[in-house]
Amino acid sequence: MDDHFDTDTLAIRAGTERSQFQEHSEALFLTSSFVYGSAAEAAAKFGGSEDGYVYSRFSNPTVRMFERRLATLEGGEDCIATSSGMAATLALALGTLKSGDHVICGASVFGATVTLFSTLLARFGIETSFVRGADPAAWRAAVQPNTRLLYCETPSNPLMEIVDLAEFVKLGRELGALTAVDNCFCTPVLQRPLDFGVDVVTHTGTKFIDGQGRAMGGAVVGRRALIQDALLPVLRTAGPCLSPFNAWVLLKGLETLPLRIRAQSAAALELARWLQAQPAVAQVNFPGLDSHPQAALARAQQQGPGAVLSFVVKADGDAAAQRRRAWQAIDRVRLFSITGNLGDTRSTITHPASTTHGRLTPEARERAGITEGLLRISVGLESVTDLKADLAQALSAP
């Protein structure tokens, strides 16, 4: 389908491929392999001289429909789908980096992303420097002669820092380095990094794309040559593939993504403004607030602030006292789900320092600005009035 249609239309129609039965909804192909009419046909499809599906580890009709739809929504030429968001980041790293290469990564990113770059890839001779993503000068100061990849989240998890994509791309081009953006928080409905010249977008389909906390999945979107020549071989050989069933679930999630993310984004803005006025709250991190230091940049890059925010509870004393106060608030909620997941139709709350970023060293958490008093919320589709009431009673404890 041509990508000149609106996002709402593409989220429902793009990438659909019907079988000989001409089914209306996308078919679910639960098969590990495919049958050929002859040895010559099998050889041609395995060798790539003839188009066709070979093995569901790297080619499956249901998965391919999801890949085509997401690529169209992001404005990319091609996509590979993976078993999780972290598998997508790993595939990107394995397909584009080698021993001796250097990566610059935003410090305030998902905890597992930090671990992947700082620990796992380091074992294979790939060095990573972590910088404050909102500071273009910090990115430039971290450059080394062997810098090959610039990687960031924008907005970042969980501090909602915004990376200036124009400066990000400019630096990458000067270095001849690949630029990659995790677009999980905004999704292509609210932000399309490729439109700014970014080379690659990564996704965790587990979050807003699914939208109901059902299925794991991930994806990498970018130029066809990069996807096919550098990343598909990783998928084909190492096998971090998306299952056909999960691909089908994510396709259904994409159909309602524009409606959900816009509604959740509007609700998050209302909730963030309310939280900012609460006496028990010291700080609210949300790019939709005028108080956010990069509010103007967020408005320039995004079509909405997103549905995730974080805030710091007021607490006297040391880090231990801050954690007790934050945990007390979490333990008192009645409506929010206490879970590390986000992007769900159900609102969630978590304490990043002890959950999503709990495996980081104290130094790494400090570098990322993740304090013991910080709480992260993903706003769902419940009544905002009810969400406010739940937080009000949770924060009212002495």
C-alpha angles and dihedrals in degrees: 000000000000114000094226089092119098119270091251090059096043091051088062105032111025120107097011114154119184126207125223088281091064094223116190098218118052112276121240110228105200098182133118096207144012133235126235133204095229145004089256092055091049091050092048094051095043089049094047098238089114126043118242145102119290114170130350093236087080109000127043129143096231093047090046091054090054091048093050094047094049092045090053092049091050093045091242130140097230145355142202120208121216139190094260142353091264090051087056092053091046092050090051091051096045092047098049108026136066138183111297095031124125129220130197112206133178110256096220099065134117111304095239089053090056090049092048094054099035100041116014099039090040088065088065096049099265112134124205131198117200119212138174101271095213093060113079090189091059091056091052093046090056095054118124130184089255098048106138106160136040112194130182147152118227115216088026128225116276107347097053094230115170122224115213098239095196091056091041092055093042092056093046092053092048090054097038086236128144116254119212131181128193101221096185098120098048102027117200089289092071103023138018109192093184088066087064092053098265110154101217139019122200126199141189103213088193091080127048096346091064091029099186105066094251112117140030120229146137141191146194120212127191146099116349094236092053094046096045101037103035109023108029091062088058091052093045095048105032097033107218087152133160114247117239091239093053090046089055091050091049091049089056089048092053090057092067098029096103092051094045100044094048093048093045091047092053091048092049091054091053092047093047092053090050093048091051089063096049116109092217092059121083100184140001122207111204128130092218092067119091087224091064107106091227100038093124092050091048091053090050095050103032136056090215139001097256131237102271125088138162133207140185120233118222112251135160119224138027132331092281091056090049091052092049091053093047093048090047090057092048093048091054099054116110103179105034117081113238100226141119094236123098140186092059127138083239116072115245136197131196143166103238096197092063101029125024092021098026095111092059120099116255087250092055092049091049090049089052093047094242107149130185091251094057121112126184124211130192109199117222133187101281122117109289088218089060092046091052092049092050093050092044093059092040092054096041096077113112 
